Amino acid sequence: MLHKIFRTKQIMPHEQGVTQLKRCLSAWDLAFLGVGAIIGTGIFVLTGIAAATQAGPAIVLSFVVAGLACAFAALSYAELSAAIGGCGSAYGYSYAAFGELIAFIIGWDLLLEYAISVAAVANGWAGYLNNALTAIGFGLPEMLTKAPMAGGFINLPAALIILVLMFLLIAGVKHSAKANNMMVAVKLVTISIFIGIAVFNVHPENWQPFMPFGWFQTLPGGQTTGVLAGASLVFFAYVGFDAVSTAAEEAKDPQKDLPFGIVSSLVFCTLIYIIVSGLLTGVVNYKELNVSSPVAHALTLMGYKWGAAVISTGVISGLTTVMLVLYYGLTRIIFAMSRDGLLSPFFSEVSEKTQTPIRVIIISGVIMALIAGLVPLGELAELVNIGTLAAFVLVCLGVIVLRITHWDLERPFRAPLNPLFPVLGVLSCGSLMAFLPAITWLRFIVWLILGLVVYFVYSIKHSKLEKNA
């Protein structure tokens, strides 16, 4: 049994001769995929919640801490994506480094991460949409904008936007990339407008006290607060560069383009996050920001109602790109696991016309639409973060292991200062996991136990490695 669960997959750089997907994405398409996924929920939704309840104005430091942890992970992702590739991201790298069971667990973990991410962002998207509709006198009734746990019937806009994206992804990845590029441009213009207004309306007294919750503390009910707890929450904002690596089999020149897309998008977005969060807590007292649309809310409080309307429009476009990229990443991971035999072959069927895995796109779209419509935002974000951090820890460890076991592997990009940077990635991401609430850990463990059942009942018997043994 042991030899089965630790059997490793032979490294075939970028699945030579295996890919059924269309290579059509450039380096800039990949960078824009990263920006499309990273800049969104972090700025437009979670900044307010994290500032109001966990970090105060020191939310800026939370973004620095989270960004630094991501930087170490991003360099490890860049090395493995250039050397190994494959559309399964951390799942594929773990298969080569640690063996089948660990690979399955991280793949199972990524399914939760991406699916819940899309649902969480859809919640924020729906909040901004309703704000914009309310501003022009067409606000939706509360019953149709809140999940049952939040006092409503269903969050209808959140469910519907996922179904719209489902049809866009069915049309093909190049169409999706073009739509993403246009929406990213709109998003960057929107952020520029906010910065242009906010920079002339900063009140330094709003930054006092700068760290009202300190660095870290656990409250009697198990809730965590402080800069480090804020970092573990806003970490959700950085899921995007992980999604870039899932595009390996659709990149024109993956060995050069993937490292560029991953590293450039992370650096650019971290700078934007620091600037925007600093200005947001400077123009409005952090206690006012515990809303689902803090940027638009801040502009409204300052009296810039036209600015709030413009921001809401841009944010709606921006959050759409986040959902699109994460939804895309989810379908590629399921596709990769199915192709390896760890999930049913039903999921690895590809449309001859569009060269996309249509079955996976439809099934995951319907499930995520139901989650988005029926579960509130706060419950979703923390569950995503623990899954993301677990994936990052394994990718950093994967660099160290593969440098030893596959020392002769061609590495077009090498993470600097090995093993120091990968070790720092393991320590920083592992520490952020520790700052998450106990209930989040419990839900994560339950999901992993469910995954182990699936693996030992189905996957271990149907694995391609089992059939080729």
C-alpha positions in Angstrom: 0.0 0.0 0.0 2.8 2.4 1.0 4.5 2.1 -2.4 1.2 3.0 -4.1 0.4 6.1 -2.2 3.9 7.5 -2.5 4.5 6.6 -6.2 5.5 9.7 -8.2 4.6 10.8 -11.6 7.3 10.9 -14.2 8.2 14.5 -15.0 7.3 15.2 -18.6 8.0 19.0 -19.0 4.7 20.6 -20.0 3.0 17.3 -20.7 4.9 16.6 -24.0 2.6 14.9 -26.4 -0.3 14.8 -23.9 -2.0 18.2 -24.0 -5.4 18.4 -25.6 -5.7 22.1 -24.9 -5.0 24.9 -27.3 -1.7 26.9 -26.9 -2.8 30.4 -27.5 -1.8 32.6 -24.5 1.1 35.1 -24.6 3.3 36.3 -21.7 1.1 39.4 -21.4 -2.1 37.4 -21.4 -0.7 35.4 -18.5 0.3 38.6 -16.6 -3.1 40.1 -17.2 -4.6 36.8 -15.9 -2.7 37.3 -12.8 -3.7 40.9 -12.4 -7.2 40.0 -13.3 -7.4 37.5 -10.4 -5.3 39.3 -7.8 -6.7 42.8 -8.0 -10.3 42.5 -7.0 -11.6 41.1 -3.8 -8.6 42.2 -1.7 -9.0 45.8 -2.6 -12.7 46.1 -3.3 -14.2 43.8 -0.6 -11.9 42.4 2.1 -9.9 45.6 2.8 -12.8 47.1 4.6 -13.7 44.0 6.6 -10.0 43.3 7.6 -9.4 47.0 8.5 -12.6 47.3 10.6 -12.4 44.1 12.5 -8.8 43.0 12.6 -6.0 45.4 11.8 -7.3 49.0 11.6 -5.0 51.4 9.6 -2.3 48.8 10.0 -4.1 46.8 7.2 -1.2 48.2 5.2 1.2 46.1 7.2 -1.2 43.1 6.7 -0.8 43.4 3.0 3.0 43.7 3.3 3.2 40.5 5.4 0.9 38.6 3.1 2.6 39.9 0.0 6.0 38.9 1.4 4.8 35.4 2.1 3.4 35.3 -1.4 6.6 36.5 -2.9 8.5 33.4 -1.6 5.7 31.1 -2.9 5.6 32.9 -6.2 9.3 32.3 -6.9 8.8 28.6 -6.1 5.7 28.5 -8.4 7.7 30.2 -11.2 10.5 27.6 -11.0 8.2 24.6 -11.0 5.8 26.0 -13.6 8.7 26.6 -16.0 10.4 23.2 -15.3 7.3 20.9 -15.1 4.3 22.8 -16.2 1.0 21.0 -16.7 -2.5 22.4 -16.1 -2.8 21.1 -12.6 -0.6 23.7 -10.9 0.5 22.7 -7.3 -1.3 19.3 -7.8 1.0 18.4 -10.7 4.2 19.6 -8.9 3.3 17.6 -5.8 2.7 14.5 -7.9 6.3 14.7 -9.1 7.9 15.7 -5.7 5.9 13.9 -3.0 3.9 11.1 -4.6 0.3 10.3 -5.4 -1.5 10.7 -2.0 0.0 14.1 -1.3 -0.8 15.2 -4.9 -4.4 14.0 -4.5 -4.8 15.9 -1.2 -3.4 19.1 -2.6 -5.6 18.7 -5.7 -8.6 18.1 -3.5 -7.6 21.1 -1.5 -7.3 23.3 -4.6 -10.8 22.3 -5.7 -12.1 23.7 -2.5 -9.9 26.8 -2.8 -10.9 27.7 -6.3 -14.6 26.8 -6.0 -15.1 28.7 -2.7 -13.0 31.6 -4.1 -15.4 32.1 -7.0 -18.4 31.9 -4.7 -16.9 34.4 -2.3 -16.0 36.9 -5.0 -19.5 36.5 -6.5 -20.8 37.7 -3.1 -18.8 40.9 -3.2 -19.7 41.4 -6.9 -23.4 41.2 -6.0 -22.9 43.8 -3.3 -21.4 46.3 -5.7 -24.0 45.6 -8.3 -26.8 46.2 -5.9 -25.1 49.4 -4.7 -24.9 50.7 -8.3 -28.6 49.7 -8.9 -29.7 51.4 -5.7 -27.8 54.6 -6.7 -30.0 54.9 -9.9 -33.2 53.8 -8.1 -33.4 50.2 -9.1 -32.1 48.4 -6.0 -33.0 44.7 -5.6 -35.1 43.5 -2.6 -33.1 42.2 0.3 -34.6 38.8 -0.1 -32.8 38.4 -3.4 -29.4 39.8 -2.3 -28.7 37.9 0.9 -28.1 34.2 1.7 -30.6 32.5 4.0 -28.0 32.6 6.9 -27.9 36.4 6.4 -31.7 36.9 6.5 -32.5 36.6 2.8 -33.8 33.9 0.5 -30.9 33.7 -2.1 -28.2 36.0 -3.4 -29.5 35.9 -6.9 -26.9 38.2 -8.6 -24.1 36.2 -7.2 -25.5 33.0 -8.6 -26.3 34.4 -12.0 -22.9 36.0 -12.7 -21.3 32.6 -12.3 -23.6 31.1 -14.8 -22.8 33.9 -17.3 -19.1 33.2 -16.9 -19.8 29.5 -17.5 -20.9 30.3 -21.0 -17.9 32.5 -21.6 -15.5 29.7 -20.6 -17.3 27.2 -22.8 -16.6 29.5 -25.8 -12.8 29.0 -25.4 -9.8 30.3 -23.5 -8.7 32.9 -26.0 -12.1 34.5 -25.9 -12.0 34.5 -22.1 -8.5 36.0 -22.1 -9.5 38.8 -24.4 -12.5 39.6 -22.2 -10.2 39.5 -19.1 -7.8 41.9 -20.7 -10.5 44.5 -21.4 -12.0 44.2 -17.9 -8.5 44.5 -16.3 -8.0 47.8 -18.2 -11.3 49.1 -16.8 -10.4 48.0 -13.3 -7.0 49.8 -13.4 -8.7 53.0 -14.6 -11.2 52.7 -11.7 -8.4 52.3 -9.2 -6.6 55.3 -10.7 -9.7 57.4 -10.2 -10.0 56.4 -6.5 -6.3 57.2 -5.9 -6.7 60.5 -7.7 -9.6 61.5 -5.4 -8.3 60.0 -2.2 -4.8 61.4 -2.3 -6.2 65.0 -1.8 -8.6 64.0 1.0 -6.4 62.2 3.5 -6.9 63.1 7.1 -3.8 61.8 9.0 -5.9 61.6 12.3 -7.7 58.6 10.7 -4.5 56.7 11.0 -4.5 57.1 14.8 -4.3 54.7 16.5 -2.4 52.9 13.8 -2.5 49.4 15.3 -5.7 49.3 17.5 -5.7 45.5 17.6 -2.0 45.0 18.0 0.0 42.3 16.1 -2.1 39.3 17.1 -4.5 38.1 19.7 -7.2 35.4 20.1 -10.5 36.6 21.6 -12.6 34.5 24.0 -14.9 33.2 21.2 -11.9 32.0 19.2 -11.9 34.9 16.7 -8.4 36.2 15.9 -7.5 39.9 15.5 -4.4 42.0 14.8 -2.1 42.7 11.9 -1.1 39.0 11.4 -4.8 37.9 11.6 -5.5 40.6 9.0 -2.7 39.2 6.9 -4.2 35.7 7.0 -7.6 37.1 5.9 -6.4 39.5 3.1 -4.1 36.6 1.8 -7.3 35.7 -0.1 -6.4 38.6 -2.3 -3.3 36.8 -3.6 -4.9 33.6 -4.9 -4.6 34.9 -8.4 -1.0 34.2 -9.3 -1.6 30.5 -8.4 -4.2 30.5 -11.1 -1.7 31.7 -13.7 0.3 28.4 -13.3 -2.8 26.4 -14.3 -2.5 27.9 -17.8 0.7 26.1 -18.5 -0.7 23.9 -21.2 -2.3 26.8 -23.0 0.7 29.1 -22.9 2.6 29.7 -26.2 6.0 29.5 -24.5 5.4 28.3 -21.0 9.0 28.0 -19.9 9.6 31.8 -20.3 6.1 33.2 -20.1 4.8 31.5 -16.9 7.6 33.0 -14.6 7.0 36.4 -16.2 3.3 36.2 -15.7 3.5 35.0 -12.1 6.2 37.3 -10.7 5.2 40.5 -12.6 1.5 40.3 -11.7 2.3 39.7 -8.0 4.8 42.6 -7.7 2.5 45.0 -9.4 -0.6 44.0 -7.4 1.2 44.2 -4.1 2.2 47.8 -4.7 -1.4 48.7 -5.7 -2.8 47.0 -2.5 -0.5 48.9 -0.2 -1.3 52.3 -1.8 -5.1 51.8 -1.9 -5.4 50.3 1.6 -3.3 53.2 3.0 -5.4 55.8 1.3 -8.7 54.1 2.2 -8.0 54.2 5.9 -6.6 57.7 5.5 -9.8 59.2 4.0 -12.3 57.4 6.3 -12.1 56.1 9.9 -11.4 52.3 9.7 -14.5 51.6 11.9 -16.7 52.8 9.0 -15.4 50.3 6.6 -17.0 47.0 7.7 -19.2 46.8 4.5 -19.1 44.7 1.4 -18.1 47.6 -0.9 -15.6 49.8 1.2 -14.1 51.8 -1.7 -17.4 53.0 -3.0 -18.7 53.5 0.5 -15.7 55.7 1.4 -16.3 57.9 -1.6 -19.9 58.2 -0.7 -19.0 59.3 2.8 -16.6 61.9 1.4 -19.4 63.3 -0.8 -18.2 62.0 -4.1 -21.4 60.2 -5.2 -20.4 60.3 -8.8 -17.1 58.7 -7.9 -18.8 56.0 -5.9 -21.0 55.2 -9.0 -17.9 55.1 -11.3 -16.0 52.9 -8.8 -19.0 50.5 -8.5 -19.1 50.1 -12.3 -15.3 49.5 -12.5 -15.4 47.1 -9.5 -18.2 45.1 -11.1 -16.0 44.7 -14.1 -12.9 44.0 -11.9 -14.4 41.3 -9.7 -15.8 39.6 -12.9 -12.1 39.0 -14.0 -11.3 37.5 -10.6 -14.1 35.0 -10.9 -13.3 34.3 -14.5 -9.7 33.4 -13.8 -10.4 31.4 -10.7 -13.2 29.5 -12.4 -10.8 28.8 -15.3 -8.2 27.5 -12.9 -10.7 25.2 -11.1 -11.7 23.5 -14.4 -8.1 22.9 -15.4 -7.2 21.3 -12.1 -10.2 18.9 -12.3 -9.2 18.2 -15.9 -5.6 17.3 -14.8 -6.8 15.0 -12.0 -9.3 13.3 -14.2 -6.6 12.7 -16.9 -4.4 11.1 -14.3 -7.2 8.8 -13.3 -7.7 10.2 -9.8 -11.1 11.5 -10.7 -13.6 10.0 -13.2 -12.5 10.1 -16.9 -15.9 11.8 -17.4 -14.3 15.1 -16.4 -11.4 14.9 -18.9 -13.5 15.0 -22.1 -12.6 18.0 -24.3 -14.8 19.6 -26.9 -13.4 19.2 -30.4 -14.8 22.5 -31.4 -13.6 24.8 -28.6 -10.9 22.6 -27.1 -12.3 23.2 -23.6 -13.5 20.7 -20.9 -17.2 21.6 -21.3 -18.5 19.0 -18.8 -16.3 20.3 -16.0 -17.2 23.9 -16.8 -20.9 23.2 -16.6 -21.0 21.0 -13.5 -18.6 23.2 -11.4 -20.5 26.4 -12.6 -23.8 25.1 -11.3 -22.4 24.0 -8.0 -20.6 27.3 -7.4 -23.7 29.3 -8.3 -25.6 27.4 -5.6 -22.8 28.1 -3.0 -22.6 31.8 -4.0 -26.4 32.1 -3.7 -26.8 30.4 -0.3 -23.6 31.0 1.8 -22.5 34.4 3.2 -19.1 36.0 2.3 -17.2 35.9 5.6 -17.6 32.2 6.0 -16.2 31.6 2.6 -13.0 33.8 2.6 -11.3 32.2 5.6 -12.0 28.7 4.3 -10.3 29.6 1.0 -7.2 31.1 2.7 -6.3 27.9 4.6 -6.5 25.9 1.4 -4.4 28.4 -0.5 -1.7 28.5 2.2 -1.5 24.7 2.3 -0.9 24.7 -1.4 1.8 27.3 -1.2 3.6 25.4 1.6 3.8 22.3 -0.5 5.0 24.1 -3.6 7.8 25.7 -1.6 8.7 22.2 -0.2 8.5 20.8 -3.7 11.3 23.1 -5.0 13.6 21.8 -2.2 12.7 18.2 -2.8 13.0 18.3 -6.6 16.4 20.1 -6.4 17.6 16.9 -4.6 15.7 14.2 -6.4 15.7 15.7 -9.9 18.9 17.8 -9.7 19.5 17.4 -13.5 16.0 18.7 -14.5 16.2 21.6 -16.9 15.1 24.7 -15.0 14.6 27.8 -17.3 13.8 29.8 -14.1 15.4 29.1 -10.7 14.1 30.4 -7.4 17.0 32.4 -5.9 18.9 31.6 -2.7 17.7 28.0 -2.5 16.9 26.6 0.0 16.5 29.9 1.9 13.7 31.4 0.0 11.6 28.2 -0.3 12.1 27.6 3.5 11.0 31.2 4.2 7.9 30.5 2.1 7.1 27.4 4.1 7.6 29.2 7.4 5.7 32.4 6.4 2.7 30.6 4.8 2.6 28.0 7.6 2.6 30.8 10.2 -0.3 32.6 8.5 -2.3 29.3 8.6 -1.7 29.3 12.4 -3.4 32.7 12.7 -6.7 31.5 11.2 -9.6 30.7 13.6 -10.2 27.2 14.9 -13.5 26.8 13.1 -11.7 27.3 9.8 -9.2 24.6 10.6 -12.1 22.2 11.6 -13.9 22.8 8.2 -10.6 22.3 6.4 -9.9 19.0 8.2 -13.4 17.7 7.5 -12.9 18.5 3.8 -9.5 16.7 3.7 -11.0 13.6 5.5 -13.7 13.5 2.8 -10.9 13.6 0.2 -9.1 10.7 1.8 -12.3 8.6 1.5 -12.5 9.4 -2.2 -8.9 8.6 -2.7 -8.9 5.2 -1.0 -12.3 4.2 -2.4 -11.8 5.3 -6.0 -8.6 7.1 -7.0 -6.0 4.6 -5.8 -7.6 1.9 -8.0 -8.1 4.0 -11.1 -4.9 5.9 -11.1 -3.0 5.9 -14.5 0.1 4.8 -12.6 -1.8 1.8 -11.2 -2.9 0.8 -14.7 0.6 1.3 -16.1 2.3 -0.6 -13.2 
